[in-house]
Amino acid sequence: MLQRRNVDVVMWEARNFLAWQTGGGIDGWTGLSSSDVDRYMDLRTPKLTRCSLKDTAERLRSLLRYLHLTSQVASRRTCQGT
C-alpha cells in the first residue's frame, strides 16, 4: 500500500502532466501520443536528477496505464512510450 506522501507525489505529477497537456490544446486524451510524453519529459529533465527522472517516468507510466484501462487513451502503445 502506498504511503500518503507517495500518493501525494504521484498525484502532483499526474496533475502537472495533465495541466501541461490541456494547456497544449489537446481535446481529450484519445489524441495523446508517446511524442507528447517525450516532450513533457524533455521539459522536466533539466530540473531532475537521474533518480528523480526515473521516478517521474514511473509515475507517468502509472498514469498512462490508468488512462488506458479506463479507455481514455486510444492506444496501449502510448503507455509504452516512456
Secondary structure, DSSP 8 states (H G I E B T S, - for coil): ---HHHHHHHHHHHHHHHHHHHHTT--SSTT--HHHHHHHHHHHGGG--HHHHHHHHHHHHHHHHHHHHTT-SS-HHHHT--
